[in-house]
């Protein structure tokens, strides 16, 4: 497995840094000479060349102009923007509220025939009830200190559930058992959410497995991730959304998903764990 879910983003950032470094060397410029032409401190050039700082569009334009490589400017800007989209901080994504991100996720689901989800920290959005989604998104908004559009964001998230019933979409989900027992909202909210999980289990579009707390671990607990058609993985960390498109890393996540699935119980076994979690609400 990758050592970090942001490894593909860092690798892409470093590849961009190498391209910029080669431009400088091909132009016969030292780091100090390029910095002088660009009008910034040499330390900035060093950070960009080491992949420690993401260059802005204006930085790339200045870099290419200094190297006499204006013909490469637009391609490098496009590359830098693609790298930037790999690692997106939640506070940046939610700077105007959460609704837009929910709509973007709906677009991903609409395009995907099969979505495999490993949910280690909450019920996936397309399975959530309005009460559960409201309680969860309220806590996220409070934690991040971002604009409060919870009502609109919840509506956009719940609208995603239509893909359970429309088209030929498949949702193959693995839940850690503690997701069933972690109270998001009050007991009534959780009871409603658990009942909803039981109600959607028979759908032809749904495969739901639960990994028991007592199951011997073949794969250690991971951060939640969504695998769209073996072409795109979205990993959710505390601070950021990671978009993985590198084939080798996608293969690693697919392999991890298969191993996680070996620990899960399905059908009546999963139903019993959901019912037990409901009974434990008191």
N, C-alpha and C positions, 0 to 999 in steps of 0.2 A: 504494500500500500504506500501511497505518497506520504512523505514525512509531514506534510502540511497540506490542507485543502487549498491553500493559496499558491502552491508550488508552480502550477502551470502559469499563473499570472506573473510570478516572479521570473520564471524562465523566459517568458515572452518579453518582459521588460528588459532583461539582460540581453536578449537577442537584438532588441532595438538599440540598446546602448552600444553594442558591438558595431552595428551598422554606422552609427554616428561617429564612433571612434575611427572606423576605417575611412570615412569621409575626410576627417581631419588629417589623418596620416597621408591619404592620397593627395591632399592639397599641400602637403609639406609644411604643415603648421604644427607648432608645439601647443600644448594646452594653454600656456600663457598668451601666446600670439592669438589663438582663436578667441580667448576670453576678452582680450583687448579690442578685437574687431567687433565682438558682439556687445561690448559695453557692460560686462558684468565681472564679478570677482572670479578668479581662477578656481576657487573652491566649488563654485556652481558647476563648472565644467567637469570637475572631478566627480561630483555627486552624480551627474547625468551619465558619465562614462562608466561608473560602477553600478549603474542601475538602481542607485539609492534614491534618486529623485526623478519624478515623471516630468518630462519636458512639456511645456505648454506649446500651443500652436505657434505663438510668437517666437518662442525659443528655437523651434525647429526652423522657422523661416530665417531667423538671424544666423543660425548655424550653417544652413545651406548657402546663404548669401556669402558668408565669410569664406566658405570653401569653394565658391564658384560652382555650386551644384544646385542651382535653382530648379533644374529639371527633375530633381528628386524630392522636392519639397512636398508636393501634394501626396505622393505615395507614403512618405514618412509620417505625415500628419495623420493619414488614414490608419496607418499601422499603430501609431501612438493612441489613437482614439479606441481602436479595437482592444489594445492592451488595457486601457483604462476601464473598459466595460467588463473586463474579467473580474475585477475586484472592486465592488461597489459598497461603500459604507452605508449602513442603514440610515444614519442621520442625513447623509447626502440624498439617498433615494427618497427619504420621507420629509425632505425639507419643506415641501408644500402639502404634506399630509400623506396618508397611506393608500388612498383610493387608486392613484395611478399605478402603483406597484401591483395591486390586485388585478387591475385590468390587463397589465402586461402578462401576469401569470395566466390569465384566461386565454390570451392569445397563444401562449406556449401549449396549453392543453388542447386548444382547438386544432393545432397543427399536428399533434402527436397521436399516433394510433395506440401506442402503449406507453403508459406512465407507470414506472415502478418507483415506489416510495419507501424509504426507511425512515420511520418516524420515532425518534428517540426522546423528543421533548414536548410533544403535543399532538393532538389529532390533526391530520392534514386538513387544509382549508376546505377542500371539496367535500369532506365528510362532516364539517362542523355545523352545529345548530346556530341560529342567531344569538342565543344567549351565551353560548360558549365563545363564539367569535367576538362578541362584544366585550366580555370579561377579559379575554386574552389581549385584544387590541387596545383596550383601555390601559392595561398594565404596560404594554409596549410603548404607547404614546407617552405615558407618565415617565417611564424610565428614560426614554430618549429625549424628552423635552421638545418634541416636534409638534407642529400644528395639529389641533384636534379636529379631525374629520371622521371620527370613528363611525358615526352612523352611515355615512356614504361609503366608507371602506368596507364595513360589514356587508352592506347591500351588494357591493361588487364581489366580495368573496363568496357570499352565499349563491350568487348568480352562477358561479363556476360549477355548482353541483348539477346544472342542467346537462353537463356532458356525461353524467352517469346514465342518462336516459336517452340522449340524442346521439345519432351517428354510430360509428363502429369503434368507439373509444373503449380502451381497457385500462382499469386501474388495479394494479397489483401492489398491495400495501402490506408492509410488515410494521407492526406496532410493538414496542417494548411494553411489557405488562405494566410497568410503573406509570406509563402514560394514562392507563385506565384508572389508576389510583391517585394520580396527582390532581388535586382539586383546583380547577380553573373556574372561578366563580363559586357560588355556594352549592350546597348539597342538591338543591332542586335543579340547578343548571347542569350539574354533573349527571344526575339521574336521567335527565332529558337527553343529554349527549350520548350516554351509554345505551339508552333505549333506541336512539336513532341508529347507532352502529348495528344493533341487532336487526333493525328493520331493513337496512340496505345490504346485509350480507347475502341474501338470496338473489340479488340482481345478477344478471348474466355478465354485466360489465365489471363486476367487482370480484376480486380475490383478496380475502383478508386473513392474514396470519398474525398470531400473537406470540412473542418470544417470552416464555415464562421467566419470572425472576429467578427461579431455582434451576433453570436450564444450564448445564455445563457450557461455558463459553467456548465456541469455536472461533468466533471473532469478537474482539472486545467492543464495548459500546462506542459508537461513532456519533459524529454530529449528523443531524438530519440531512438527507439528500434526496433529490428527485432526479430520476434517470429517464430522459425523454428519448425513446426510440433508439437507444445506443448511439446517439449522436451529440447529446448535450446533457451535462450534469449540472444541476444547481445545488450548491451546498450552502446551508444556512448556519452561520456562526453567530456568536453574541453580537458582534459589531458589524458584520458584513455579509453580503451575498457574493458567493464565489461562482463564477461561470466557467466550467471546465469543458473544453472542446478538443483537447489533445487526445488523439486515439489511444495512446498508451495508458493515460490516466483514466479515460472512460472505461477501458478494459479492466482496470484495477477495481473501479467501483462496481462494475458488473459482476466481477468475481466475488467481491465482498458481499454483494447482495445475495448471490447464490449460497454462500456460506452462512449468512445470517438466516436465510430461509430454511436451512437444515435444522436450526434450533427451534423454529416456530411450530406451533400447533394450529390446525385448521379445522374448519367445520365445527363439529360438536365440541372439540377441545377448546377452540377459540371462544365459542359461545359460553362455555362454562366459566372461563376466566372473566369475560365481560359481566356475566351474571353475578359472579362472586364479588367483583369490584362494586357493582350496584348494591349488593346486599351489605357491603361493608360501610356504605354511606350512613347507615343507621336510620 
